[in-house]
Every structure is written in structure tokens, then in C-alpha cells.
Amino acid sequence: MDYLMSVVRTYERCGSSAEVHGCSESWVRRLLQQGREHGSYEPGSKVRKTSSRICTAEDGLRIRQFIAEKPDATLVEVAAALAKPIHPSTVSRTLTRLNLP
């Protein structure tokens, strides 16, 4: 953390990411952007968005109903039936968790 703060202080002193020696300009810009957006320069301090791509218990019920109606549905079809942005691999893991084929 001390190193990150020294990079920030060096940038603030000279006002140019090119002037921070030993660091890539793009890395310095991303570090500063993280500080502005998340209020911290700490690694891993980014606030993660809540994902609408996670299958909830309600989604599990909808998947069970969809599979009962259309047992030969593909992963893409199941994902589309949920009407939310979800990757077929997430559907596959959910089917495994629900003990569905």
C-alpha cells in the first residue's frame, strides 16, 4: 500500500502519469481511476456489481418448469427462457446443482 500511495503522490506532484518512473502510464491511470471510483487504492477494493447473471432459487424453479415442458432444451434455450443475461455455462452449473440433465 505504501508503494501505491507513493505512486499517487508522485503523480499529484508532477501531474503526469508519464513522469512516474518505473510504472506503465496505463497502470498509473487505472490506479488513479480506481481511487476516484472506489475511494481506495487498495488492491481488490473494487466494489463488485451485484450480478443479474447468478441463478437464484426462483430461477431454479423456472428452470425446473422449463425442463419439464421441454426436456430436450439446449443450454442456450434455457438461458433465453430465464429472460436475463446469463451464460450457458452458468446454466450448466445450475442444472448440475439441481440434479437435472
N, C-alpha and C positions, 0 to 999 in steps of 0.2 A: 504494500500500500504506500510505503514511503516513496518508492520509485515512481509510482503513478502520480503522486502529488508533486514530486519534483518535475515531472514532465509537464503537468498542468501549470506549475509556477513558471517554468521556463517559457512556455507558450505565452502566458499572460505578460511576462516581462518583454518578450520580443514581438509578440503579435503575429507570428508566422509559424505554421507547422513545419516549414522547410528549415527553420532555424533550430529546431530541436534535434540535436546531434545524436546519432545512434538509433533513431526511430524513423520508421517509414511515415511519410506525410499522411497517408490514408489512415494508418493506425492512430496517429495523434488526433485526426479529425473525428474518427469513430469514438475514441475515448472521450473527447470533449462533448460530442453529441450525446453519449450515454449519460454524462454528468448533467447535461441540460434536461434530458428527457426523464431520467430516473432519479435524479438528485443524489447520485452516488457514483463514484469511480471504482468502487469495489468490484472485483471480478464476480460474475454470477449474480449481480444485484439487479439485473434486468427484471422488471415486473413482467411475468408471463401472462399473456392473454388467456382468459378462460376460453377453452376450445369448444366450439359447437360441433367438433368432429369426434367427440367422445360419445360412445354409445351409452345411454342412460338405461335405467331399469325399464322406463317406458318404451324406449327404443327396442329393448329386448322383447317386450310383449308384442310390439308391432312386427318385429322380425319373425317371431314365432307364428303370428297370424298369417303373415305373408307367405311363409314357407308352407304352412298348412294348405293355403289356397293354391300355391304354385310350387310344388316340391322340386321341380327341375330348374328353378330360377338360378341365374348366374349371380356372382358376387356384385357385378355392376348393376344388375336389375334390383337386387336387394338394397344396394346403396341408394339407387334412384327412388325406391319406394319410401325411404325414410325422409325424402324431401329436405335434406340438409347436406352441406358439403362434407362428405365422408369418403375416405379412400377405401377401395375394395379390400385392401389388406386389413383394415380396421374391422370391416365386416367379417372377414375370415376369422380373426381372433375372437370376435364376439360370438360367432357361430360355435367355435371350439369351446368357449366358456359356457355357452348354453347347451352344450352336448347335442348340437344339431349337425346334420351332414352338410 
